[in-house]
């Protein structure tokens, strides 16, 4: 059975790894790893023993799985997606890290009767990337107004990103592609038996938005 799993993975052009941590009936900490090809396959399960399920630990385990499977198949290494993520995170970290900028941004949001603030992704939930993108898109107008505000001192690199139309077009495209994945799969009510049907539905949704996304 494991040989068939490996053959399926090696035959795929692109794969994605999914992990989920839980405790079994004996109270043992377990992390399961699923690899998605055209269909999801169970890759392995590990007993974490006395290791806490921290972002660092889970990240190390995922990295080991990626290295086992072949880093060249990692979907996160798609250049456009990876660059977009780094630029978005740079903007959020910069604004959240500057007290004056945070205050200016919030005041501009309140003027529009909005309360959304830029959000950084968590270390353990992949869906946090979608939350970060959504928070940026909801605050786009306020960010751009802040970038040209004379009282706001912003580094040139960050200002360039905020005022870059291509950045926002690609952010919208990335969000449009990634949100259905998070909405359908990540959550406490998602069940493994539904994965095959969820991915078939996701494939349809992504094919619909892909021609206008990440162009």
N, C-alpha and C positions, 0 to 999 in steps of 0.2 A: 504493500500500500504506500509506504513512504517513497519507494522508487517511482511510483506513478505520480506522486505529488511533485517530486523533484523534476521529472520529465515535463510536467505541465508548466511549472515555473520557468524552466529553461527555454521552453518553446514560446514563451510570451515575449512580445516586443517591449512591453512596459508593464510594470507591476507596482503595487502599492501595499505597504505593510500596515496592519492594524493590530493594536494591542488592547487588552482589557484586563485589569487587575481585580481580583476578588478573593474571598476566603471560602474554602470548601467546608464540608460538614465537620471536619476535624480541626477547623480553625487555622489551617495552614494557608499562608499567603501564596496565591497562584497568579501567574500572568500567562495568558494565552496569546499566541501570535497567529493571526490569519493573514494570508497573502492573497490579494485579489489579482486575478488574471482576467480572462473573459468570464470566469466563474471563481468565486472565493474557495480557497482550499485551506484546511487546517495545517499549519506548519509545525508548531511545537508548543509545548506547555512547560513552564519551569516553576519549580518550588523555590520561592525567594527566601525561605528559611527565616533568619533574623534580620534580613535587609528590609528597610522601610521602602514603601512604594513612592519614593520622591521623584520629582521631575528629572533629577540628575541620574538616579539609578535606572529609571525606565528608559531615559535617553540612551544610556550606555548599552542596555539590552537591545534596543531597537537598532542602534548602530552596529552591534554584533550581527544581528539578523541581516541587515542590509549588506554588510561585508560578506556574509556567507552566500547570499543570493547573487551578488554582483552589483556594485554601485552604479554601473552603467545603465541599470534598469530603473533607478530611483526616479520617480516622477517629480519629486521635489527639486531635482537638478535641472529641470527645464529652465533654460536661461531666462526667458521672459518672466516666468512666475517667480523665480528666485530673486531676480533683480527687483521686481515689483514689491515683493515682501520686505526686502531690506530697506527700500526707500520709504515705504509706508511706516515701517517701525522707526526709522530715523526721525521722521516728522513727529510721530506721537511721543517718543521719548524726549525729544527736544522741547516740545510745548509743555509737556507734563513736568519737566525738570526745571522750568523757569517760572517762578512765582508771578512775576509781572505779566508774562505772556498768557499764563493760565487765567489770570484775572481779566485781561483784555478779551480773550477768547470767550470766556463765560458771559461777559457783559454783552458782547455782540450776539451770542446765542439767545440771551434773554430778550434782547430787542426783537428777535424773530419769534419769541414765545417758544423757544426750544431749551431743553436742559441737557441735551446730549453732550458728553465730554469725550475726548479721545481715549480709547481703551487699548492697553497693551494685551497681547495674548498671554494666556497662562502657560506654565511650563509643562502641564500634563494633559491639557485638552487641545487637540488639534483644531477643534472648531473655534478656538479663540482667535484664529487668524481671520475668520469670517466676521466675527464680532468687531475686530479692529478695523477691517475694511468698511463695515457698515457705519461705524462711528465716524470715520473720516468722511465718508460720502454725505452723511447727514450734516456734518459741520463744514462742508466744502466752502460755502459762501463766506462763513465767518472767518475761516482760515485765510482765504484769499484777501478779504478786507483787512485782516490783521497784518498780512504780509506787506501791504502798501501803506499801512498806517505809520505816520511819522513818529509817534510815541512808542512804537514797538521796535525794539532793536533785535533783529533776527540775522543770524549768520547767512552769508550769501548762498551757500550750498543748500541750506534748508529752504530759503526763500525761493530759490530756483525750482526746487521740487514742487512747492505749493502752487507756484504760478505756471507750471508746465501743463499745458492742455493734454499732451500725450500721456503724462502720468495719470491724470484723472480718467482718460479714456480706457487705459489699460487696467486701472483699478476697478472701474465699473465692469469691464470684461471678466476680470479674475473673480470678482464677487458674484457675478451672474453664473459662472461655471461652478464655483465652489459651494455656494449656499445650498443648492439642492442636495449635495452630498452630505452636508452636516445635518440638514433638516430631516433627511430620510434615515440616516444611519446612526449619528451620534445622539445618544439619549438613553435614559433608563428604560424606556418602553420598547426599544429596538430588540428584536429576537433574531438569533442566528438562522432559524429556519426560513425567515423572510428575505435573507440577503440576496438570494438568486433573483427574486422578483423585484427587489428594490433596485438592483443593479441594472436590470433590463429597463426599468422605468427611468433610471438616471441616464442611461445611454441615450434614450429618446430625447430627454430634456437637454442634455449637453449637445447633441447633434443639432438641436434647434437653435441654440444660442451661439455655438462655436463659430459659424460664419461671420458673425458681427462682433466677436470677442477676440481680444489679443491680436488684432490685425496689425 
